[in-house]
Amino acid sequence: MQLNLLATDVVGSEDCLYLNIWVPQGNTVSTNLPVMVFIYGGGFLLGGGQGANFLDNYLYDGQEIADRGNVIVVTFNYRVGSLGFLSSGNAEAPGNYGLWDQHTAIAWVHRNIRNFGGNPGNITIFGESAGAASVNFQILSPKNKGLIRRAISQSGVALCPWAVNRNPRQYAEEIARKVGCPTDSGMVACLRRTDPKAVTLAGNVKFSTSASHPIVHNLALSPVIDGDFLPAEPDTLFGNAADIDYIAGVNDMDGHIFATLDIPSINNALVSTPVEEVKKLSIALSESRGTDAGIATYEEYTANWGSKPSDTDIKKTVVDMETDYIFLVPTQATLYLHSDHAKSGRTYSYLFNEPSRIPHYQHDVAILAVR
C-alpha cells in the first residue's frame, strides 16, 4: 500500500510481500547460475517489484537481463511510506520495516534459489535511487552476513542526505496529528488502530519547495539508526562489507529533477535564473554547517563565472550543486570508505552519461549541457 503519484489517494494492498523470479529461457535446466536481486527506488515512498506497467510491459521485467546475462533475476516488494519507514524513535515503533522486508527477501533467495538453478553463494543485489541506498544499507547491516557476494548502488548510498531520518519522532508526531492520534505515550498504539490508508495518506511529501527550502529536505520517511538492523551510523559499519564487491555511481546531472522542482526556471530558456537563487540554494543545502559554509560553497561553485555569467552557466551550476549534494559527493565518500575497509571485496566507481531518449528531457538537458 502506497501513495499514488499525486499523493491524493492510496494504491495497492497491505498484502504485498511477494517476489518475482526470472530464469534464462532454454531447453535445459540450468544450475549454479549467478543471481541478481533488484531493489526498486521511489524515495522510500513509492515503487514496486515490477515497476510501472506500459501496455502490459512492466518496467522491471527481468527476462531480458536473465537471457542476455545467463543469470537468475529476482525482484520483490517491500513496504514503503508510513507503513515501511515511520518510526517513533524508540522501541515501540523502531522503524526500518522496509529494510527488514528487503533483508527477508534476500535471505529467502539465499535459502531457496538453488531450487531455481541459482547459486546461493553468488548473489548480487542492485538498485537505483532509494533502492541504491537500500543496497548500501543491506551490505552494511550485520543481519546480512554471508548472504551477499556483490552489490551495485545506482544513484544512491546510505550517506546521502535523504537516506537517514535524523528526527523520526518529530515526523511520526506530524503523522499522528494528521490522523487524530495523540503525540504522547499513546501515539503508537493509536496509530496501529488507525486505518492504514489514512496513515499512508498522512505520510506525503511537501512539494511546496523553493531555493530556500529544497525538496530533498522534505524526504522524511526513510531509514533510521535503530540500534538493531542499523546498529550505528552508516560510516562506521563498512567493516561488514569488507568481503563484498561493490560498484557505486551516478548519472550525469543526476540532481536535475530536484533542481527543477526547487528552481523551475532552469528548464526554461526564455526565463533567466537569478544569481540570488543560487546563493539561497547553496545556503539551504549547507544549513547543517551554517550560513558561512553555504556562502563559501556558493563562492566555490561560482569561482569560474567571471563578472557576467551567462544564464546557461547559472542554470548548470544549480544542477551541479544539487547533483553533488544529493548524489555524487556521498557516493564518492562511500566508495572511499568501502575501499579503506575492504579485505577481499573490490571497489568500483562509474559515471553514466548516455543521453536520454525522452524528447522533452532531451531538450531540457541540452539547454544545460552547453559547455
C-alpha positions as CSV (number, residue, x, y, z in Angstrom):
1,M,0.0,0.0,0.0
2,Q,1.4,3.4,-1.0
3,L,0.5,6.9,-2.2
4,N,-0.4,7.4,-5.8
5,L,1.7,9.8,-7.8
6,L,-0.3,12.8,-6.9
7,A,-0.5,11.8,-3.2
8,T,-4.3,12.2,-3.4
9,D,-5.1,8.5,-2.7
10,V,-3.5,5.2,-2.0
11,V,-2.9,2.3,-4.3
12,G,-2.1,-1.3,-3.6
13,S,-2.7,-3.5,-0.6
14,E,-1.0,-4.4,2.7
15,D,-0.8,-7.9,1.3
16,C,2.2,-7.0,-0.8
17,L,5.2,-9.0,0.2
18,Y,5.8,-11.1,-2.9
19,L,8.8,-11.7,-5.2
20,N,9.3,-12.4,-8.9
21,I,11.9,-14.8,-10.4
22,W,13.1,-14.9,-14.0
23,V,15.4,-17.7,-15.3
24,P,17.1,-17.9,-18.7
25,Q,15.0,-19.4,-21.4
26,G,16.4,-22.6,-22.8
27,N,15.9,-26.3,-23.4
28,T,17.9,-27.5,-20.5
29,V,17.6,-26.8,-16.8
30,S,20.5,-24.6,-15.7
31,T,22.3,-25.0,-12.4
32,N,24.6,-22.9,-10.3
33,L,23.8,-19.6,-12.1
34,P,24.6,-16.2,-10.7
35,V,21.7,-14.4,-9.1
36,M,20.8,-10.7,-9.4
37,V,18.3,-9.3,-6.8
38,F,16.9,-5.9,-7.7
39,I,15.7,-3.3,-5.2
40,Y,13.5,-0.6,-6.6
41,G,13.6,3.1,-5.8
42,G,11.0,5.7,-5.2
43,G,12.1,7.9,-2.3
44,F,11.1,5.2,0.2
45,L,7.5,6.3,-0.7
46,L,6.6,4.7,-3.9
47,G,7.5,1.7,-6.2
48,G,7.1,-1.9,-6.7
49,G,8.9,-5.1,-7.7
50,Q,7.5,-5.0,-11.3
51,G,7.5,-1.2,-11.7
52,A,5.2,0.8,-13.9
53,N,3.1,-1.1,-16.5
54,F,3.1,0.2,-20.0
55,L,0.7,-1.7,-22.3
56,D,1.3,-4.9,-20.3
57,N,5.1,-4.3,-20.4
58,Y,6.4,-3.9,-16.9
59,L,9.4,-1.6,-16.3
60,Y,11.2,-4.1,-14.2
61,D,10.8,-7.2,-16.3
62,G,13.8,-9.3,-15.6
63,Q,13.6,-11.7,-18.5
64,E,15.9,-9.7,-20.9
65,I,18.7,-9.5,-18.2
66,A,18.2,-13.2,-17.4
67,D,18.5,-14.2,-21.1
68,R,21.3,-11.9,-22.1
69,G,23.4,-12.4,-18.9
70,N,22.6,-16.0,-18.3
71,V,21.6,-15.1,-14.7
72,I,18.6,-15.5,-12.5
73,V,16.9,-12.2,-11.8
74,V,14.7,-11.6,-8.7
75,T,12.6,-8.6,-7.8
76,F,10.4,-8.2,-4.8
77,N,8.1,-5.8,-3.0
78,Y,8.9,-4.1,0.3
79,R,6.8,-1.7,2.5
80,V,7.2,2.0,1.7
81,G,5.9,5.2,3.1
82,S,4.4,5.3,6.5
83,L,3.9,1.6,6.7
84,G,7.5,0.9,5.8
85,F,9.5,3.7,7.5
86,L,7.5,5.5,10.2
87,S,9.5,5.4,13.4
88,S,8.7,6.6,16.9
89,G,12.4,6.9,17.7
90,N,12.2,4.2,20.3
91,A,11.5,0.5,20.7
92,E,7.7,1.0,20.4
93,A,7.9,1.5,16.7
94,P,11.6,1.4,15.8
95,G,11.1,1.8,12.0
96,N,13.1,0.3,9.1
97,Y,10.3,-2.2,8.3
98,G,11.0,-1.8,4.6
99,L,14.7,-2.6,5.2
100,W,13.7,-5.7,7.1
101,D,11.4,-6.7,4.2
102,Q,14.3,-6.4,1.9
103,H,16.5,-8.5,4.2
104,T,13.8,-11.2,4.5
105,A,13.6,-11.4,0.7
106,I,17.4,-11.6,0.3
107,A,17.5,-14.4,3.0
108,W,14.7,-16.3,1.3
109,V,16.6,-16.1,-2.0
110,H,19.7,-17.4,-0.3
111,R,17.8,-20.3,1.2
112,N,15.8,-21.3,-1.9
113,I,17.4,-20.1,-5.1
114,R,19.2,-23.4,-5.7
115,N,15.7,-24.9,-6.4
116,F,15.5,-22.5,-9.4
117,G,19.0,-23.2,-10.7
118,G,20.8,-20.5,-8.9
119,N,24.0,-20.3,-6.8
120,P,23.3,-19.0,-3.3
121,G,27.0,-18.2,-2.9
122,N,26.9,-15.8,-5.9
123,I,24.1,-13.3,-5.1
124,T,24.4,-9.7,-6.4
125,I,22.0,-7.1,-5.1
126,F,21.4,-4.0,-7.1
127,G,19.1,-1.0,-7.0
128,E,18.6,2.6,-8.0
129,S,17.9,5.8,-6.0
130,A,16.3,4.8,-2.7
131,G,16.8,1.2,-3.9
132,A,20.5,2.0,-4.3
133,A,20.7,3.4,-0.8
134,S,18.9,0.3,0.4
135,V,21.6,-1.9,-1.3
136,N,24.2,0.1,0.7
137,F,22.2,-0.4,3.9
138,Q,21.9,-4.1,3.3
139,I,25.6,-4.7,2.9
140,L,26.3,-2.5,6.0
141,S,23.9,-4.3,8.2
142,P,25.3,-7.3,10.3
143,K,22.0,-9.1,9.6
144,N,23.1,-10.0,6.0
145,K,26.5,-11.5,6.9
146,G,27.2,-14.3,4.4
147,L,24.1,-13.7,2.2
148,I,25.5,-11.2,-0.4
149,R,28.6,-11.6,-2.6
150,R,28.3,-8.4,-4.7
151,A,26.4,-5.1,-4.7
152,I,25.6,-2.3,-7.1
153,S,24.3,1.1,-6.0
154,Q,22.9,3.2,-8.9
155,S,22.4,6.8,-7.7
156,G,22.1,6.4,-4.0
157,V,24.0,5.4,-0.9
158,A,23.5,5.3,2.8
159,L,25.5,8.6,3.3
160,C,23.1,10.6,1.0
161,P,21.4,13.4,3.0
162,W,18.0,12.0,2.3
163,A,18.8,8.4,3.2
164,V,18.6,8.6,7.0
165,N,15.9,10.3,9.1
166,R,17.6,12.1,12.0
167,N,14.3,13.2,13.6
168,P,11.9,10.3,13.3
169,R,9.8,11.2,16.3
170,Q,9.1,14.7,15.0
171,Y,7.7,13.3,11.7
172,A,5.8,10.5,13.5
173,E,4.1,13.1,15.6
174,E,3.2,15.1,12.5
175,I,1.5,12.0,11.0
176,A,-0.2,11.3,14.3
177,R,-1.7,14.7,14.5
178,K,-3.0,14.4,10.9
179,V,-4.9,11.2,11.7
180,G,-6.2,12.4,15.1
181,C,-3.8,10.5,17.4
182,P,-2.1,11.9,20.5
183,T,1.6,12.5,20.5
184,D,2.2,11.2,24.0
185,S,2.9,7.7,25.1
186,G,-0.3,6.5,23.5
187,M,0.7,7.6,20.0
188,V,2.0,4.3,18.6
189,A,-1.0,2.3,19.9
190,C,-3.4,4.8,18.3
191,L,-1.5,4.7,15.0
192,R,-1.8,0.9,15.0
193,R,-5.6,1.1,15.5
194,T,-5.9,3.7,12.7
195,D,-7.0,2.8,9.1
196,P,-3.7,2.1,7.3
197,K,-4.9,4.1,4.3
198,A,-5.2,7.2,6.5
199,V,-1.7,6.6,7.9
200,T,-0.3,6.2,4.4
201,L,-2.0,9.4,3.1
202,A,-0.7,11.3,6.1
203,G,2.9,10.4,5.1
204,N,3.0,12.5,2.0
205,V,5.8,14.8,0.7
206,K,5.6,18.6,0.8
207,F,6.0,19.7,-2.8
208,S,6.0,23.4,-1.9
209,T,9.7,23.8,-2.5
210,S,12.0,26.7,-3.4
211,A,15.7,27.5,-3.5
212,S,15.5,28.3,0.2
213,H,13.5,25.1,1.0
214,P,14.8,22.4,-1.3
215,I,12.7,19.3,-1.7
216,V,15.4,17.0,-0.6
217,H,14.9,18.2,2.9
218,N,11.2,17.0,2.8
219,L,12.0,13.4,2.3
220,A,11.5,12.4,5.9
221,L,10.1,8.8,5.7
222,S,13.4,7.0,5.4
223,P,15.6,4.6,7.4
224,V,16.7,5.3,10.9
225,I,19.6,4.3,13.1
226,D,17.6,1.8,15.2
227,G,20.4,0.1,17.1
228,D,19.4,-3.3,15.5
229,F,19.3,-3.5,11.7
230,L,21.5,-0.4,11.6
231,P,23.4,-0.6,15.0
232,A,25.3,2.6,14.4
233,E,26.0,5.4,11.9
234,P,26.5,4.1,8.4
235,D,30.0,5.4,8.0
236,T,31.1,3.2,11.0
237,L,29.7,-0.1,9.5
238,F,31.8,-0.6,6.4
239,G,33.7,-3.4,8.1
240,N,30.5,-5.5,7.5
241,A,31.0,-5.1,3.7
242,A,34.7,-5.9,3.7
243,D,34.3,-9.1,1.7
244,I,31.6,-7.8,-0.7
245,D,32.5,-6.5,-4.2
246,Y,30.8,-3.1,-4.5
247,I,30.0,-0.8,-7.5
248,A,28.5,2.6,-7.0
249,G,28.0,5.6,-9.3
250,V,25.7,8.3,-10.5
251,N,24.2,9.7,-13.7
252,D,25.4,12.9,-15.3
253,M,23.3,15.7,-13.9
254,D,21.6,13.3,-11.5
255,G,20.2,16.2,-9.5
256,H,18.3,17.7,-12.5
257,I,14.8,16.7,-11.4
258,F,15.4,18.0,-7.9
259,A,16.8,21.3,-9.2
260,T,13.8,21.6,-11.5
261,L,11.4,21.4,-8.5
262,D,13.4,23.9,-6.4
263,I,14.2,26.4,-9.2
264,P,11.9,25.8,-12.2
265,S,13.4,28.5,-14.3
266,I,16.5,26.3,-15.0
267,N,14.4,24.4,-17.6
268,N,13.1,27.5,-19.4
269,A,15.4,29.0,-21.9
270,L,13.2,32.1,-22.0
271,V,13.4,32.8,-18.3
272,S,16.6,33.8,-16.5
273,T,17.6,32.2,-13.3
274,P,18.6,35.0,-10.7
275,V,22.0,34.7,-9.2
276,E,20.5,35.2,-5.8
277,E,18.5,31.9,-6.2
278,V,21.8,30.0,-6.5
279,K,23.1,31.6,-3.3
280,K,19.8,30.8,-1.4
281,L,20.1,27.2,-2.6
282,S,23.7,26.9,-1.5
283,I,22.9,28.2,2.0
284,A,19.9,25.9,2.3
285,L,21.8,22.8,1.2
286,S,24.6,23.7,3.7
287,E,22.2,24.5,6.6
288,S,23.7,21.8,8.9
289,R,27.1,23.5,8.7
290,G,25.8,27.1,9.0
291,T,25.4,30.2,6.7
292,D,29.1,30.8,6.4
293,A,29.6,27.3,4.9
294,G,26.7,28.0,2.5
295,I,28.4,31.2,1.3
296,A,31.7,29.5,1.0
297,T,30.1,26.7,-1.1
298,Y,28.5,29.3,-3.3
299,E,31.8,31.1,-3.9
300,E,33.4,27.7,-4.8
301,Y,30.8,26.9,-7.4
302,T,30.8,30.3,-8.9
303,A,34.6,30.9,-8.9
304,N,34.8,30.5,-12.7
305,W,31.7,32.6,-13.6
306,G,33.6,35.8,-14.2
307,S,31.9,39.2,-13.8
308,K,29.0,38.5,-16.2
309,P,28.0,34.8,-16.0
310,S,25.7,33.5,-18.8
311,D,22.3,32.2,-17.9
312,T,23.4,28.8,-19.1
313,D,26.3,28.9,-16.6
314,I,23.9,29.9,-13.8
315,K,21.4,27.1,-14.6
316,K,24.2,24.5,-14.9
317,T,25.6,25.5,-11.6
318,V,22.2,24.9,-9.9
319,V,22.1,21.3,-11.4
320,D,25.8,20.7,-10.4
321,M,25.2,21.8,-6.9
322,E,22.2,19.6,-6.4
323,T,23.8,16.6,-8.1
324,D,26.9,16.9,-5.9
325,Y,24.9,17.3,-2.6
326,I,22.2,14.7,-3.3
327,F,24.2,12.0,-5.1
328,L,27.9,12.5,-6.2
329,V,29.7,13.5,-3.0
330,P,28.1,10.9,-0.7
331,T,28.7,8.3,-3.4
332,Q,32.4,9.1,-3.6
333,A,32.7,9.2,0.2
334,T,31.1,5.8,0.3
335,L,33.4,4.3,-2.2
336,Y,36.5,5.5,-0.3
337,L,35.1,4.0,2.9
338,H,34.4,0.7,1.2
339,S,37.9,0.7,-0.3
340,D,39.5,1.6,3.0
341,H,37.8,-1.3,4.9
342,A,37.9,-3.9,2.1
343,K,39.6,-7.2,2.6
344,S,38.7,-9.5,-0.3
345,G,36.0,-7.1,-1.6
346,R,36.8,-4.9,-4.6
347,T,35.6,-1.3,-5.1
348,Y,34.4,0.2,-8.4
349,S,33.0,3.6,-9.5
350,Y,31.1,4.6,-12.6
351,L,29.5,7.6,-14.3
352,F,26.5,7.1,-16.7
353,N,26.2,9.8,-19.3
354,E,24.3,8.3,-22.1
355,P,21.8,10.9,-23.4
356,S,18.1,10.4,-22.6
357,R,15.8,9.2,-25.3
358,I,12.8,11.1,-23.7
359,P,12.2,14.0,-26.1
360,H,11.2,16.7,-23.6
361,Y,14.0,15.7,-21.2
362,Q,16.5,15.8,-24.1
363,H,15.5,19.4,-24.8
364,D,15.8,20.4,-21.1
365,V,19.2,18.8,-20.7
366,A,20.5,20.2,-24.0
367,I,20.0,23.7,-22.6
368,L,22.1,22.8,-19.6
369,A,24.7,20.7,-21.3
370,V,26.2,23.5,-23.3
371,R,29.8,24.0,-22.1
